[in-house]
């Protein structure tokens, strides 16, 4: 993260401390800003705020303050109290596992580093989300058979979520594949097959121009097959993790 953004983040921290006082227990940076792949002007600034008590008044204060930071690409923060954090690890294991791996404490106590996330919960959420992606893509094709611009925009949203799911999959099997390889290459090694259409989908968010209709039409049949193959592989992974 470049110096300009860090200065804005420091300003945000000081202002929020003054606004919430002792109720503010921690400000945690996660996402691209903590992973090291932050792109100025494109990446969002993602924050977790830990409050002693998450009450209506505090949320209103945060919301009004956040308006002044939207231009700097501050996303709406995740706001929790310590008890909610501990009791939600089985519901959001993907999100908290990635946050645990890549986070920076901007202010206060480190509530994240000692979180214990179950691999069983992580695998189950991954299976659910990947299978949901497959059902969603089938529904999307039915709803937009002409493969309109709206269809492509919705595919971009799938691109973001798929990237997160692939990273979470690799957390289940951290010793598999060379760590320096990009996540999708490591996943292909684990599965034992190439995933060119998933690679295409993940790469959509990096492209300057949206793909043309003919390109999308050609890729979709194989993309459906690869998603189904990935969903089946994650389903079978339960057997391997239990051994």
N, C-alpha and C positions, 0 to 999 in steps of 0.2 A: 504494500500500500504506500502510495507516494506521500510526501511531506504535507502537501496541501490538504489531503483528506484527513491525515492524522491530526492536523491542527483543528479542523472542523469537529472531529470526534472528541478532541480534548475540550473544546468549547461546549459541546453537547453535554459531556460528563459534568462539567462544573455547573452548568445551568440546571441540570437535573438534580444534582446534589442540593443546590439551593432551593429547589422547588419542593422536593419530597423529604428533605431532612433525614432523620434517623430511620424513616420507613424504607429508605432505599438501602438494600443490603448488598447488591452487586450489579454491575453492568458487565456483560460478557459479549465479546465479539465472536461471531461464528460465520460459517459460510466462506465465500471466496476471500474475504478480507483476512480470515485466519488461516486458510489453506495455502495462500500464496499465489493464487491465480486471479487476483483482483484486477479488473480492467477499468481504469478511470473513465468516467463518463458512460460506462455501460453496466458495470456490476453494481448491485445494490449493497448497501451497508446493513447487515443483519445483526440485530442485537437481542439478547435475552436479558430481561430486567427481573431481578429477584427482589420482591418487596416483603417486608415483614407481614403486611396485610394488604391484600389486593381489594381495595374498596372503590366505590363509585367515584368519590372525589379525586382519588389518585389517578384513575383512568382518564377523567376529564382533563386534569392538569397535563398529563402526558400527551393527550391528543392535541390540545391547544398549542403546546410547545412544539410538537412534531411538525406542525404546519410550516414553521419557519425553516425546517431542515429538509423538506421534500425536494427542493431544488438540488440538494446535494445527494439525492438518491438514497435517503434513509427510508428503509422499508418499515412498515408497522412492526414494532417490537413484539416479541413473545413475552408476556408478563405473567409471572408465576410467584407463588410463595414457596418456601422450602418444603412444606408438607406435600403440596401438589406435585412438586418435582419428584419426590421419592415415590409417590403413589401412581405415577404415570409412566414409569419405565416399561411396564409390560404392554402399554397401549401404543406408545410412540418409540419403540426400540431403535428404529432406523434413525430417526431424527436425533435422539439423544446419544446414540453410539457415535454418529459422525461428529456431533458437537463435542463429545468427550475427546475424540481423536484430534480435532482441529478447533481450538478455541483460544482466546486471549482474554484474560480478566482485565478489564479496563479500570474497574473500581471495585473495592470491597473484597469479600470472601470468595474463594474458589469452591463453588458448590458442585462443580462438574467433574473434576478429575477423579473423584472417588466413587462415582456412580458405578453400580454393578448391573450390567444389562445381560439378560439371559439370551444365549444363542438360540434357544428354542423359540422364545418370543420373537427374536429377530427374523428367524427363518419363516415363521408363520406369517408375520406381516409382509415379508417379501413375496411369499407365495400369493397372498391375497392381493397385493397391489399389482403384481405382474399379470395375474389372471384377470384382474379388473381392467388392466390396460388392454388386454386382448379383447375382452367383451366390449370395452369402450370403442376400440377401433372398428370392430364389426358394426356396432351401432352407428358410428360416425359415417361409415361408407353407405349404410342404408339411408341415413338422414340427408347425406350430401352426395348422391350418385353422380352429379355433374362435376364433382371434385372442384368446387368453387374456391375463391380466395379465402373465404371463411374456413373451409376445410383445412387449408394449408396453415392458417394461423393457429388452429386447434392442434395441429400436428406439432407445432413449435412448443406448445405447452407440454405435450407428451415427451418431447426431446429433453426438456429440463428434468422432469420427474424420472425418466429412464436413466439419466446420468447418475442421479442420486441412488437409484436402486442398484445399479451396477457396482458402485463404490461400496454399498452396504453388503452386497453379495460377497465381495472380496474380503470383507471383514470377518465373515464366517470361516474363511479358509485362508488366513493371512500368510501361510507358508507356501501356498501354491503359486508358482510362476515367479519370475524375476520381478522384484519390487520396483525396479526402475522402468519397467515397461508400462505403457499407458493402460488404464483399467480395462478397456475393451479387448486388448490383445491378451491380457492375463485371463480374462473370462473365456475367450476362445480356446485358450490352452486347457482350461479346466473342463470345458464342455467337450473338447475334442473335435470341434467343427468350426468353420468360418461363419461369421455373422455379418456379411456385407451390408445387408439392409438395415440392421440395427445400427451399424456404423453410420450409414447414411442418415438415419433418423437423429442420432446423437449429434451429428455434424451440422444439422440444419441451423442451429442457433449461431453458428460461426459464419454462416454465409451472408454476404452483403445483399444478395437478391434472393427473393423467394423462388423455389423451383417452378418450372413450367408444368402445365397440366400433363403433358405427355410423359415427362419424367416421373411424376407422381404415379400416374396410371401404370407405368411399367414396373415400378418398385413395389406397389402394394401387395400383389399376390404373394411374393416371396417374403415380404415383411410380416404378413399374417402367419406364414409357416414358421418363421424364425421366432416370433413371439410365443407361438404355441409350443415349439421345441424348448424354449427357455423355461416356460411355465412348467412343463413336464419334468425338466431337469431339477428345478427347485423343489418340486413335489417329492421326487425321489431322494433328494438331499437329506430329507428327514431321516431316512433309514441310515444313511452314512453317519450322521451326527449322533445317532443313538448308540452306535457300536462302541 
